[in-house]
Amino acid sequence: MKNSLEKFLSFPPVNGFVSLLIYAFYSIPIGISLLPPAAIIFYSYNWLFYSFSFLNLFLFCLITAFSIFVFFISALIVLGITSRLLTLGIKPGRYSIGSVTFIRWLINAGLHTISLNMILPFMVGSGWIKLHFRLAGCKMGKNVFLNSKGLQDSYMLTLGNDIIIGGDVDITCHIFEGRHLILKNIVIGDNTLIGCRSYVMPGANIGKNCNIGCYTVIRKDRMINDKSIVVSIPGLPIRQVAKFLNDKQ
């Protein structure tokens, strides 16, 4: 049954039609997010332009700029809630392409891509981005600082207290193996730092009071013990690298 559904969905006309339906679905939360700013612009236009003046034009431009800010906030909230509704009931596991879970994940991934490119870059480092990921299902403790928008599948992510996520960190709870989607939880313990541009893969469990250096890859299913310091390979002269390797032998 699953193979038949996969073949049916991969048929070009069907694939194109399904893609159009998904894109149409994305317009719903975006349209809802546009309601508050559109109302502000509509009523301000009716209020300001009974008669034209440069002062009224200037005020309208300020109100329009404010409406853009309102859109960012409303979209951040609406997209976060929509993402959570799409992923309710999805559990860690192995799912074939064409399964209902995979399709739900795929739709949510597209929604997250919209947030990732349209909304979240303007909210990095603020409390608003934490609100978005909490709404999307991330279990997040107190005093968490997010300097990255790259939290993929946040409904499977648990962050403890006093955590710092550095710039452009990518934390992803999914990976593809063959023609299957693998979803696994990621847990990051209290008082841990994840350095900039690090990559944390599905199933990783990082303990408390850890320091993960910049550009470090935490591989799939890796367990990092409490109070660990993990770094990527530093840029060293080749002779120092050779000496280090020889000393280890």
C-alpha positions in Angstrom: 0.0 0.0 0.0 2.8 2.4 1.0 4.7 1.6 -2.2 1.6 2.2 -4.3 1.0 5.5 -2.6 4.7 6.5 -3.1 4.5 5.6 -6.8 1.2 7.5 -7.2 2.6 10.6 -5.6 5.8 10.5 -7.6 3.8 10.6 -10.9 4.6 14.0 -12.4 1.0 15.4 -12.9 0.0 14.1 -9.4 3.1 15.5 -7.8 2.6 18.9 -9.4 -1.1 19.0 -8.3 -0.2 18.0 -4.7 2.5 20.7 -4.7 0.0 23.3 -5.7 -2.4 22.2 -3.0 0.4 22.5 -0.4 1.4 26.0 -1.6 -2.3 27.0 -1.4 -2.4 25.7 2.1 0.6 27.9 3.0 -1.4 30.9 1.9 -3.9 30.4 4.7 -1.6 31.1 7.7 0.1 33.9 5.8 -3.3 35.4 5.0 -4.3 35.2 8.7 -1.0 36.8 9.6 -1.8 39.7 7.2 -5.1 40.5 8.9 -3.8 42.8 11.7 -1.5 44.9 9.5 -4.0 45.1 6.7 -6.6 46.4 9.2 -4.2 49.0 10.4 -3.4 50.2 6.9 -7.0 50.2 5.8 -8.3 52.2 8.7 -5.4 54.6 8.7 -5.9 55.3 5.0 -9.6 56.1 5.5 -8.7 58.3 8.5 -5.8 60.2 6.9 -6.9 60.8 3.3 -10.1 62.8 3.7 -7.8 65.5 2.2 -4.3 65.1 0.9 -1.3 66.7 2.6 2.3 65.8 2.9 1.9 65.4 6.7 -0.9 62.8 6.1 1.4 61.1 3.6 4.2 61.0 6.1 2.0 59.6 8.8 0.7 57.0 6.5 4.2 55.9 5.6 5.1 55.6 9.3 1.9 53.6 10.0 2.7 51.3 7.0 6.2 50.7 8.4 4.6 49.9 11.8 2.2 47.5 10.0 5.2 45.5 8.6 6.5 45.1 12.2 3.0 43.9 13.2 3.0 41.4 10.4 6.3 39.9 11.6 4.9 39.4 15.1 1.5 38.0 14.0 3.2 35.7 11.4 5.6 34.5 14.0 2.7 33.5 16.3 0.4 32.1 13.6 3.1 30.1 11.9 4.3 28.7 15.2 0.8 27.5 16.2 0.1 26.1 12.7 3.4 24.2 12.8 2.4 22.6 16.2 -1.0 21.6 14.9 0.6 20.0 11.9 3.0 17.9 14.0 0.7 16.8 16.8 1.1 13.1 17.4 4.3 12.7 15.3 6.7 10.5 17.3 10.3 9.5 16.8 10.7 6.6 14.3 11.4 5.5 10.8 8.9 6.5 8.1 8.8 5.6 4.5 8.4 8.2 1.8 4.7 8.3 1.0 3.5 7.6 4.5 1.1 10.0 6.2 3.7 11.0 8.7 6.2 11.8 6.0 3.6 14.0 4.2 2.8 15.8 7.4 6.5 16.3 8.1 7.0 17.6 4.5 4.2 20.1 4.8 5.6 21.3 8.1 9.1 21.5 6.7 7.9 23.9 4.0 6.1 26.0 6.6 9.3 26.1 8.6 11.2 27.2 5.5 8.8 30.1 5.1 9.4 31.2 8.7 13.1 30.6 8.3 13.5 33.0 5.4 10.6 35.5 5.9 10.3 36.0 9.7 12.9 34.5 12.0 16.0 36.3 10.6 14.6 39.5 12.1 13.9 38.0 15.5 17.2 36.2 16.2 18.4 36.8 19.8 15.0 38.1 21.0 12.3 36.7 23.2 10.0 36.6 20.1 12.0 33.8 18.5 11.8 31.8 21.7 8.0 32.3 21.7 7.8 31.0 18.1 9.7 27.8 18.8 7.8 27.2 22.1 4.5 27.6 20.1 5.9 25.1 17.5 6.5 22.5 20.3 10.0 23.0 21.6 10.4 22.2 25.3 12.5 25.1 26.5 13.7 26.0 30.0 14.5 29.4 31.5 17.2 31.8 30.5 17.7 30.3 27.0 19.4 32.6 24.5 18.8 31.7 20.8 21.2 33.4 18.4 20.1 31.0 15.6 17.0 30.4 13.6 18.1 26.8 12.6 16.1 24.7 15.0 14.6 22.0 12.7 11.7 19.8 13.9 11.6 21.8 17.2 8.7 19.7 18.5 11.3 17.0 19.1 13.8 19.3 20.8 14.3 19.7 24.5 16.4 22.6 25.8 17.2 22.9 29.5 17.9 26.0 31.6 20.6 28.6 31.0 21.5 27.5 27.5 23.2 29.6 24.8 22.7 28.6 21.1 25.3 30.4 19.0 24.9 32.1 15.7 23.9 29.9 12.7 23.8 26.7 14.8 21.8 24.0 13.0 19.9 21.6 15.3 18.0 19.0 13.3 15.9 16.1 14.6 15.6 14.4 11.2 17.8 12.7 8.6 17.2 10.6 5.5 18.5 7.1 5.2 17.7 5.4 1.9 14.1 6.2 1.1 13.1 6.7 4.8 12.7 9.7 7.0 14.3 9.2 10.5 13.0 11.3 13.3 14.7 11.3 16.7 14.6 13.5 19.8 17.5 15.8 20.7 18.1 16.8 24.4 20.5 19.6 25.5 21.1 19.9 29.2 21.3 22.9 31.6 24.1 25.5 31.4 25.4 24.3 28.0 26.9 26.4 25.2 26.6 25.4 21.6 29.2 27.4 19.6 28.4 29.2 16.4 27.8 27.2 13.2 27.8 23.9 15.0 25.6 21.1 13.7 23.7 18.8 16.1 22.2 15.6 14.4 19.2 13.5 15.4 19.3 11.5 18.6 22.1 13.5 20.1 22.0 13.9 23.9 24.2 16.7 25.3 24.6 16.7 29.0 24.7 19.6 31.5 27.5 22.2 31.8 28.9 21.3 28.4 30.9 23.6 26.0 30.5 22.7 22.4 33.1 24.6 20.3 32.3 26.5 17.1 31.9 24.5 13.9 31.5 21.2 15.8 29.5 18.3 14.5 27.6 16.3 17.1 26.9 13.1 15.2 23.7 11.1 15.2 22.8 9.3 18.5 25.9 10.7 20.2 25.9 10.9 24.0 27.9 13.8 25.4 28.6 13.5 29.1 28.1 16.3 31.6 30.8 18.9 31.9 32.3 17.9 28.5 34.3 20.2 26.3 33.9 19.2 22.6 35.7 21.0 19.8 36.2 20.6 16.1 39.6 20.1 14.5 41.4 23.4 14.9 43.5 25.0 12.2 47.1 23.8 13.1 50.3 23.5 11.2 50.6 20.0 9.7 53.6 19.2 11.8 51.7 19.8 15.0 48.9 17.6 13.8 51.3 14.8 12.9 53.0 15.2 16.3 49.7 15.1 18.1 48.6 11.9 16.2 52.0 10.2 16.9 51.8 11.0 20.6 48.3 9.4 20.7 49.6 6.1 19.2 
